[in-house]
Amino acid sequence: MNESQLSTQIIASALPTRYAGVVAFITVVAEGSFAQAATRLGVGRSAVSRSVQKLEEHLGVRLFARNTRGTSLTHEGRLFHAQCRPGVERIIRAMDEVRELRDGPPQGRLRVAAPTAFGRAVVAPMLDGFRVRYPRVAIELVLGDRPVDLVADGIDVAFRDGLPEDVDTIARRVASVPWVLCASPAYLRSCRLPATPGDLKPEECLGQLAPTGRVVAWTFREAGRISHRVPASALSFNDGELLRRAAIGGQGFAQLPLLQVQDALADGQLRVCLPDYAPPPADHYLCYLSRRQMPSRVRAFIDHVVASIHAEALDQGHTERPGGGAVASDALTAA
């Protein structure tokens, strides 16, 4: 056992039994009497007296001289108080600072996780306004398509595609994002335009790889029912931006969130295909661990996200699951 571990062990074993005595001692000195210290601490005078007596027995010295006229510090008591006071004041300051993080103006570090495409298109643009309003909050935006563990990854707030299975997570639906099948005009001129999802040929499909390495299934609405088809893709990527570029470059058909391709659709680089078979919008959730003792920076960020989505006409109502949104111009509807 090294010196640090030994010190920690000594503190851990002694603090629970001695801390009450130190608190009582400091309070008696500050208030000037055992009776006033008891009132300040919200306990009986006898409890304060016993705590101080146990502390004196542990130290082997008398800290107070007592008589019928009052109480005063002994020489040992003055020395002990001089050593204890700075430490107690640091503890009080630390407690005040932590409470300030919860109840005071938002400040500190905020770690936010989001899927790559949603993070670039929706979350990142929201950060400018948040930083202007809350300049004392430092934000870390972590983008990635693998589900994050809020605890293990040290994430305060996470955006997720679909409802998370973790029942300990608060999941608030904030946006619904339409998905479209699309291809470049040049590619559509060079091939036979499919009439149904079943007409798509493997060599025409561009696939997206999930974090597991499997190709993500395409979703369609056919005859009033939802169908899933895994494209036997000739070309696949684990990055949505590369998939978008391949579609613009005339490499084939791709199914992508509308928020990722809306600019390419607007300027004619891509065209929507099979619109009558478009799948239902995909829900996005804002996830965090608990409403209890929530730091003000987390609460402010959640409120900012919801307000921003409303401001962009993205919201269509809220649903929230205890313990476990979309884009304007038809690309995102808020939930």
Secondary structure, DSSP 8 states (H G I E B T S, - for coil): --HHHHHHHHHHHHHHHHHHHHHHHHHHHHHSSHHHHHHHHTS-HHHHHHHHHHHHHHHTS--EEEETTEEEE-HHHHHHHHHHHHHHHHHHHHHHHHHHHHHSS--EEEEEEE-HHHIIIIIHHHHHHHHHH-TTEEEEEEE-SS---TTTTT-SEEEEES--S-TTSEEEEEEEE-EEEEE-HHHHHHS---SSGGG--GGGBEEEB-TTSSB--EEEEETTEEEEE----SEEES-HHHHHHHHHTTS-BEEEEHHHHHHHHHTTS-EEE-GGG----EEEEEEES-STT--HHHHHHHHHHHHHHHHTT-BS--EEETT--EETTTTEEE-
